Amino acid sequence: MYAEGKVGSKGELFPPKKIRERLGLNPHTRVIYKVEDGRLIVEPIPSLEDVLREKAEVEITLEDFHKFRKELSKRAEL
């Protein structure tokens, strides 16, 4: 998607509405700026709730799981 935006007198970036809507950018949404290959990339920073809603994919063996669980149990006893 391409769209033209503006830079304000104080350096503010003003992306057009269709870009904000597509990225889910609402007033006060925090974003991260990255520069890659001379391009500015703007991404919303997910909220804690958004991160917790995502399914975590972890690859672990059953043996490692049991070791980790035992270690956590030991720490909880302290």
Phi, psi and omega per residue, in radians:
M1 nan 2.359 3.090
Y2 -2.127 2.501 3.078
A3 -2.769 2.643 3.120
E4 -1.639 2.396 3.096
G5 -2.245 -2.981 -3.109
K6 -2.271 2.741 2.973
V7 -1.977 2.187 -3.111
G8 -1.315 3.033 -3.091
S9 -1.129 -0.382 3.117
K10 -1.786 0.202 3.131
G11 1.560 0.107 3.126
E12 -1.167 2.523 3.079
L13 -1.734 2.310 -3.122
F14 -2.107 1.489 3.085
P15 -1.255 2.596 3.138
P16 -1.169 2.830 -3.066
K17 -0.957 -0.747 -3.080
K18 -1.121 -0.556 3.083
I19 -1.249 -0.811 3.135
R20 -1.033 -0.749 3.140
E21 -1.136 -0.745 -3.115
R22 -1.118 -0.620 3.137
L23 -1.557 -0.101 -3.110
G24 1.243 0.575 -3.127
L25 -1.543 2.000 3.091
N26 -1.930 2.917 3.088
P27 -0.925 2.355 3.120
H28 1.311 0.115 3.039
T29 -1.147 2.308 3.106
R30 -1.477 2.456 -3.126
V31 -2.264 2.829 3.040
I32 -2.053 2.426 3.121
Y33 -1.884 2.336 3.062
K34 -2.273 2.524 3.029
V35 -1.984 2.087 3.122
E36 -2.311 2.197 3.115
D37 0.901 0.725 3.098
G38 1.304 0.229 3.141
R39 -2.049 2.513 3.071
L40 -1.600 2.194 3.112
I41 -1.998 2.234 -3.135
V42 -2.037 2.166 3.133
E43 -2.287 2.414 3.067
P44 -1.183 2.495 3.050
I45 -1.501 2.112 -3.100
P46 -1.164 2.559 3.082
S47 -1.296 2.883 3.093
L48 -1.021 -0.683 3.133
E49 -1.089 -0.717 3.121
D50 -1.112 -0.741 -3.129
V51 -1.129 -0.751 -3.120
L52 -1.208 -0.453 3.115
R53 -1.276 -0.461 -3.111
E54 -1.243 2.489 3.092
K55 -1.352 2.223 3.111
A56 -1.509 2.302 3.090
E57 -1.833 1.959 -3.111
V58 -2.164 2.283 3.078
E59 -1.795 2.054 -3.124
I60 -2.600 2.489 3.104
T61 -1.358 2.784 3.112
L62 -1.081 -0.666 3.122
E63 -1.085 -0.811 3.114
D64 -1.122 -0.637 3.103
F65 -1.051 -0.808 -3.126
H66 -1.153 -0.659 3.083
K67 -1.085 -0.792 -3.140
F68 -1.097 -0.744 -3.136
R69 -1.100 -0.737 3.104
K70 -1.103 -0.732 3.127
E71 -1.089 -0.745 3.102
L72 -1.114 -0.674 3.110
S73 -1.106 -0.722 3.108
K74 -1.089 -0.761 3.140
R75 -1.131 -0.631 -3.118
A76 -1.188 -0.487 3.139
E77 -1.283 -0.385 -3.089
L78 -1.236 nan nan
